[in-house]
Amino acid sequence: MFTGLIRTTATLRLLGHNLAQVVCTGHLPELILEGLELGDSVAVDGICLTVTEIQSRGFVATVSPETVSRTTLNGQVGEVCVNLEPALKVGSKLGGHFVTGHIDGVGYLEASVQTENAWEMSFQVGDAKVARYIVSKGSIAVNGVSLTIATCNSVGSWFKVAVIPLTYGETNLRYLQPGSPVNLEGDVLGKYVEKFLCMGQPAAEPLASLQAMSGVTDGFLAEHGYL
């Protein structure tokens, strides 16, 4: 379990088909490396990876085919800058939101605009399995960074977040260009609510099932200012 608060950055390079080498390059690498042990979990661009080898400036982790297929690792060539966060310790502060490190899918940066107090970043989401967990004012992890969705369209295929200068400057979000892929993980609480409400219901699209049971339709939401 993670919080979406990035501790430092690193470079990642794939070694063959199932290994990834992570070398800390950002400030305060000891926030990741101090006390790191074999078998520990580290969120790498939001992907929960298990440490299989510890090196002087980083570690090596095993990457499964499922992880590659669902994340920005698919088709990656050369080295890339990634965000790192160690697993949450019992009693630690929870400053972001609960992040599992299980990526739902990939989105793409549409635009990044600097304002007086933040960077407004908008993203496109092509996979409906990811989009259904995107709600206005909800939480989302983008490359492992805990962010609040400022606004989105009704189906969740587009959303915008405001990134404060500290977060922007200390993570790899600053390197994104229009079209850059990002790892997305929706709020796990929403997934459990959906599962519980849909239990015992006939097979159908999750959103349609929820609307049928609750009576809350798109028209109802629009009438009351939620869309």
NORKAVEN-V184708 format. One record per helix or strand of 2 or more residues. SS is the DSSP state (@ for helix, = for strand). FROM is the first residue (numbers start at 1). TO is the last residue. Records with the same first field share a line. If there is no record, write none. Layout:
BEGIN
SS = FROM-TO ; FROM-TO
END
This chain:
BEGIN
= = 8-15 ; 19-24 ; 41-44 ; 47-55 ; 58-62 ; 80-86 ; 105-114 ; 118-125 ; 139-142 ; 145-152 ; 158-164 ; 181-186
@ = 30-33 ; 65-70 ; 128-131 ; 165-170 ; 172-175 ; 188-198 ; 206-214 ; 218-223
END
